[in-house]
Every structure is written in structure tokens, then in C-alpha cells.
Amino acid sequence: MIWFSYLMTPLGANLRVKGRVILDIGKVDERLKDFASKLPLRLKSYEDIRIEDLMELVNIDPDIADLVNLNAKNYVIGCVE
């Protein structure tokens, strides 16, 4: 399973192939566990973001830094196994 991130840059369209995606802003719940069990997907949860975590989240989605700035503290990442 592969996720694609489409981004417009000053040099034109940029397509990034990634093995991780931010699934939810919040804590892991039963719906996400059920979703992950049907796919080759491992869930990783972040709470109280540290700078190292922020760097990983921004690598997945650059816009997530705005949500961290607005005090969204819990994130769930899906990683391809």
C-alpha cells in the first residue's frame, strides 16, 4: 500500500510517494483499530508533540504545523508494514 502526496510548488506539480499518512487528529479509537486490522497497516500514536515528532509529522504533511500551533496534541499515523 502506498500513499501519494500531491503538492504545487513554484516549479510546478510535485508528487511524493510515502508509506505513512496521518489518519486522525485525536487518540486511537476502535474505528481506527478496526480499519488497520483490515489492511497491512500499523498505527502509531503521538501525544504531547516533541520537536522530533513534529519533524516527522511535517515530513508527512507540511500543513500539520499549523494544527500543532493551534494546540492539537494527539495524532495517529498509519505506517505500511
HUFEN-V273267 format. One record per residue. N is the residue number from 1. OMEGA is omega in radians with two decimals (* if undefined). Layout:
BEGIN
N/OMEGA
N/OMEGA
END
This chain:
BEGIN
1/-3.13
2/3.04
3/3.11
4/3.09
5/-3.11
6/-3.04
7/3.05
8/3.13
9/3.09
10/3.13
11/3.12
12/-3.09
13/3.12
14/3.13
15/-3.14
16/3.09
17/-3.08
18/3.08
19/3.14
20/3.10
21/3.05
22/-3.07
23/-3.04
24/3.00
25/-3.04
26/-3.14
27/3.11
28/3.09
29/-3.06
30/3.13
31/3.13
32/3.10
33/3.11
34/3.11
35/-3.11
36/-3.13
37/-3.13
38/-3.09
39/3.03
40/-2.97
41/3.08
42/3.14
43/3.07
44/-3.06
45/3.06
46/3.05
47/-3.11
48/-2.98
49/2.98
50/-3.10
51/3.12
52/3.10
53/3.13
54/3.13
55/3.11
56/3.13
57/-3.14
58/3.06
59/3.12
60/-3.11
61/-3.09
62/-3.11
63/-3.09
64/3.14
65/3.09
66/3.14
67/3.08
68/3.11
69/3.12
70/3.06
71/2.95
72/-2.95
73/-3.08
74/3.14
75/3.07
76/3.13
77/3.00
78/-3.13
79/3.10
80/3.12
81/*
END
